[in-house]
Amino acid sequence: MQAIVIEELGGPEKLVAREVPEPEPGPGEILVDVTVAGVNFMDTGVRRHGPVGGTVPFVPGVEAAGVVRALGSGVTGFAVGDRVAWVYAYGSYAGKIVLPAASAVPVPPEISDEAAAGVMMQGITAHHFTTEVYPVQDGDVVLVHAAAGGLGRLIVQIAKHRGAEVIGVVSREEKVASAKDAGADHVLVSTGDAFVGEALRLTGGEGVHAVFDGNGESTFRASMRALRRNGTLLYYGPFIGKVPTIGMQELPRSIKICYPVFHDHIATREELLAHSADLFAMIASGGLTVAVGGRYPLEQAAEAHRDLESRRTTGKLLLLTGDTPSAKGL
């Protein structure tokens, strides 16, 4: 089977297509024919620094959808031919993958492979951010950085669904339409701290209730200045640049800062099933859309990483495998 293998850490050129042996499922595991794999910023950090606790060579990618091909001993709840999706199973940039059955969720018939693969990491992240870390309420004003990106668009949509007024921030004029299409009430084109003054103006000088900031150190302190008293900053940009440090006495207006870690989004299988089922229901009802910003054959994973890191893309980037039929369109 074909897989993308990282034999040496570094730039996108280190993503190399190789023929590798087909894996076999062990106890409690399933073998899945991958149809669509999601590309995430996390993948670019792993490409440069390696997986936590892992070594090279390895197959990157943690999010995808596909069809169950074989079951290991002791597996219940799935059958050969079932459509499934998953997140945080390394080796997803491949034609086939073996993963724990407990890591997979069933995909309803009305949800496409592309939507399922595109919503597992970023969708569950956005859902956790907006329903648990900072439960967005009707009447809140929130600011979302990178509002035209895959995660940003989902945060915008869920925040709007929960009744918020959303200020979206994008880096380029050509991304404004995508952020507005996601539902942002106001879209600011800004780099650095240029967004702060306009965010304060739009809120009558009070500031926003919450900022969702995945830009890293470049906007961290500016995001603090955009918050109102007792506001909340959700920081989630460790792979984008240097992690900022701050002293407790530097925090203004009794604001709160949190660093939501993905494994806290889904600490149990029950949480994984609940988050994914809610997201699939929102997609099925038309309340949530997964905008695909680019589709690439698996062997063009390096190009997908270059495009993602260029900041020129909007929406979700997907890899389509050549080992199975093309994923169904949205």
C-alpha positions in Angstrom: 0.0 0.0 0.0 1.0 3.6 -0.4 1.8 5.8 2.6 3.6 9.1 3.2 6.7 8.4 5.3 8.8 10.9 7.1 12.3 9.5 7.3 14.0 12.7 8.3 12.5 15.7 10.1 12.3 19.0 8.3 10.3 20.9 5.6 7.5 19.7 3.4 9.9 18.0 1.1 10.4 15.4 3.9 6.9 14.0 3.1 7.8 11.2 0.7 5.4 8.6 -0.8 6.5 5.1 -0.3 5.2 1.5 -0.7 4.9 -0.1 2.7 3.6 -3.4 4.0 -0.1 -3.6 4.7 -0.8 -3.6 8.5 -2.8 -6.3 10.3 -5.2 -5.5 13.1 -4.4 -6.9 16.6 -6.8 -7.4 19.5 -9.2 -4.5 19.9 -8.1 -3.0 16.6 -9.6 -2.4 13.2 -8.0 -2.3 9.7 -9.5 0.6 7.6 -9.2 1.5 4.0 -8.6 5.2 4.2 -10.5 7.3 1.7 -9.9 10.9 2.9 -7.3 12.2 5.4 -7.4 15.7 7.0 -4.4 18.0 6.9 -3.8 20.0 10.1 -1.4 22.6 11.4 -0.4 20.0 14.0 0.9 17.8 11.2 3.3 20.5 10.2 4.7 20.7 13.7 5.1 16.9 13.9 6.8 17.0 10.5 9.4 19.4 11.9 9.8 18.1 15.4 8.6 14.5 15.4 5.6 12.8 17.2 5.6 13.0 21.0 7.4 10.0 22.3 8.0 8.7 18.7 10.9 8.4 16.4 11.6 8.5 12.7 10.6 7.0 10.3 6.9 7.3 10.8 3.7 7.9 8.9 2.1 11.3 9.8 -1.5 12.3 9.9 -4.0 11.7 12.8 -7.4 12.4 11.2 -9.3 10.6 8.4 -12.3 8.6 7.3 -12.7 5.3 5.6 -14.2 1.9 5.4 -13.6 -1.0 7.8 -11.8 -3.8 6.0 -11.0 -6.2 8.9 -11.6 -6.6 12.6 -9.1 -7.7 15.2 -10.1 -10.2 18.0 -12.5 -8.8 20.6 -13.8 -5.9 18.5 -17.5 -5.3 18.9 -19.7 -2.5 17.6 -18.2 -2.4 14.1 -18.5 -4.7 11.1 -16.6 -5.0 7.9 -17.9 -2.4 5.4 -18.8 0.1 8.1 -17.9 3.7 7.4 -15.9 5.3 10.2 -13.9 8.4 11.1 -11.3 9.0 13.7 -8.9 11.5 15.2 -5.5 11.1 16.9 -4.5 7.9 15.2 -1.0 8.4 13.8 -0.5 6.9 10.4 -3.5 8.4 8.7 -1.6 9.7 5.6 -1.8 6.2 4.1 -4.0 3.9 2.0 -4.8 1.8 5.0 -4.4 2.1 8.8 -4.8 0.0 11.9 -6.2 1.8 14.8 -7.9 1.0 18.1 -11.6 0.4 17.6 -12.2 2.7 20.5 -10.7 5.6 18.5 -13.2 5.3 15.7 -16.8 6.7 15.4 -19.5 5.6 13.0 -20.3 7.9 10.1 -24.0 8.4 9.3 -25.1 7.6 5.7 -25.9 11.3 5.1 -22.4 12.5 6.0 -19.8 12.4 3.3 -16.3 11.0 3.8 -14.9 14.5 3.2 -17.1 16.1 5.8 -16.4 13.3 8.3 -12.6 13.5 7.8 -12.7 17.3 7.8 -14.5 17.7 11.0 -12.9 15.3 13.4 -10.0 17.3 14.7 -11.0 20.8 14.0 -14.7 20.2 14.5 -14.3 18.5 17.9 -11.8 21.3 18.8 -14.2 24.0 17.8 -17.1 22.2 19.6 -15.1 21.9 22.8 -13.9 25.5 22.7 -17.4 26.9 22.2 -19.4 24.6 24.4 -17.1 23.7 27.3 -13.9 25.8 27.5 -15.9 29.0 26.9 -19.6 28.2 26.6 -20.7 30.8 24.2 -24.0 32.3 25.2 -26.7 34.3 23.3 -25.6 37.9 23.2 -21.9 37.3 23.6 -19.4 39.1 21.3 -16.5 36.9 20.4 -13.4 37.5 18.2 -12.1 34.7 16.1 -8.6 34.8 14.5 -8.0 33.1 11.2 -11.7 33.1 10.7 -11.4 31.9 7.1 -9.3 28.8 8.0 -10.6 25.3 8.6 -10.8 25.7 12.4 -11.8 29.3 12.4 -14.8 28.8 10.1 -16.1 26.1 12.4 -15.7 28.3 15.5 -17.5 31.1 13.7 -20.4 28.8 12.7 -20.8 27.2 16.2 -20.6 30.6 18.0 -23.2 32.0 15.6 -25.4 28.9 16.2 -25.2 29.6 19.9 -26.3 33.3 19.5 -23.0 35.2 19.5 -22.0 38.3 17.5 -18.8 37.3 15.8 -15.8 39.5 14.8 -13.6 37.5 12.4 -10.0 38.4 11.8 -8.2 37.4 8.6 -4.8 38.1 7.2 -5.7 38.9 3.6 -8.4 40.8 1.8 -9.2 37.8 -0.4 -10.2 35.8 2.8 -12.9 38.2 3.8 -15.6 36.6 1.7 -14.9 33.1 3.2 -15.2 34.4 6.8 -18.4 36.2 6.0 -19.8 33.1 4.3 -19.1 31.2 7.6 -21.3 33.8 9.3 -19.0 36.4 10.8 -20.9 39.6 11.5 -17.7 41.8 11.0 -14.5 40.8 9.3 -11.2 42.7 10.0 -8.2 42.4 7.8 -5.3 42.5 10.2 -1.8 41.3 11.0 -0.1 41.9 14.3 -2.2 44.1 16.7 -4.1 46.2 14.1 -7.4 44.5 15.0 -7.5 45.8 18.6 -8.8 49.3 17.9 -11.6 48.2 15.6 -12.6 45.4 18.0 -12.9 47.9 20.8 -14.8 50.3 18.6 -17.3 47.6 17.6 -18.0 46.9 21.3 -18.3 50.5 22.4 -14.9 50.3 24.1 -15.8 47.4 26.3 -14.0 44.7 24.5 -15.2 41.2 23.5 -16.3 38.4 25.8 -13.8 35.8 24.4 -11.0 35.6 21.8 -10.2 32.4 20.0 -6.5 32.8 19.0 -4.5 30.2 17.2 -2.0 32.7 15.8 0.7 32.2 18.4 2.9 34.8 20.0 2.3 37.4 17.2 -1.2 38.3 18.5 -1.2 36.9 22.0 -0.9 40.2 23.9 -3.0 42.1 21.4 -5.8 39.6 22.0 -5.6 40.3 25.7 -6.1 44.0 25.0 -9.2 43.2 23.0 -11.0 41.5 25.9 -13.4 43.1 28.3 -13.3 42.8 32.0 -13.4 39.1 33.0 -13.0 38.1 29.4 -11.5 34.8 28.2 -8.6 34.2 25.9 -8.4 30.7 24.4 -4.8 30.2 23.1 -4.1 27.2 20.9 -1.1 28.1 18.7 1.9 26.1 20.0 2.9 24.8 16.5 2.8 28.2 14.9 5.7 29.9 16.7 7.3 30.5 20.0 5.0 29.9 23.0 4.4 33.2 24.8 5.2 33.6 28.5 3.5 36.1 30.9 3.5 37.0 34.5 0.3 36.8 36.5 0.5 40.5 37.4 0.5 41.3 33.7 -3.1 40.1 33.2 -5.4 43.1 32.8 -9.0 43.5 33.8 -9.3 40.1 35.6 -9.2 38.3 32.3 -8.7 34.5 32.1 -6.3 32.7 29.8 -6.6 29.0 29.0 -4.6 26.6 26.8 -7.1 23.9 25.8 -5.3 20.7 25.0 -6.9 18.3 22.5 -6.9 15.2 24.7 -9.0 17.2 27.2 -11.6 17.6 24.5 -12.3 13.9 24.4 -11.0 12.4 27.6 -13.3 9.4 27.2 -14.9 7.5 24.4 -18.3 8.7 25.5 -17.1 12.3 25.0 -15.7 11.4 21.6 -19.1 9.8 20.5 -21.1 12.8 21.9 -19.0 15.5 20.3 -18.9 13.7 16.9 -22.6 12.9 16.9 -23.5 16.5 17.7 -21.2 17.7 14.9 -22.7 15.2 12.4 -26.2 16.2 13.4 -25.3 19.9 12.8 -23.9 19.1 9.4 -26.9 17.0 8.4 -29.3 19.8 9.4 -27.3 22.4 7.4 -26.3 24.2 10.6 -22.6 23.5 10.0 -20.6 23.2 6.8 -17.1 21.9 6.2 -15.6 24.2 3.5 -12.9 22.3 1.6 -10.1 24.6 0.6 -8.1 22.0 -1.3 -8.0 18.4 -2.4 -4.7 16.6 -3.1 -3.8 13.1 -4.1 -2.0 11.4 -1.2 1.4 11.6 -3.0 1.0 15.4 -3.0 1.0 15.8 0.8 4.1 18.0 0.6 2.2 20.5 -1.6 -0.7 20.5 0.8 1.7 21.3 3.7 3.3 24.1 1.7 -0.1 25.6 0.9 -1.2 25.4 4.5 1.9 27.0 5.8 1.7 29.8 3.2 -1.5 31.1 4.8 -3.0 31.5 1.3 -5.6 28.8 1.8 -9.1 28.9 3.3 -11.1 26.1 4.6 -10.0 22.5 5.2 -7.3 20.7 3.2 -7.8 17.1 2.4 -5.7 14.2 1.1 -7.5 11.7 -1.2 -5.9 8.2 -1.3 -5.3 6.2 -4.4 -5.9 2.8 -2.8 -9.7 3.2 -2.6 -12.4 4.9 -4.7 -12.6 8.7 -4.4 -14.4 10.0 -1.4 -18.0 11.1 -1.9 -18.3 14.9 -2.5 -19.9 17.2 0.0 
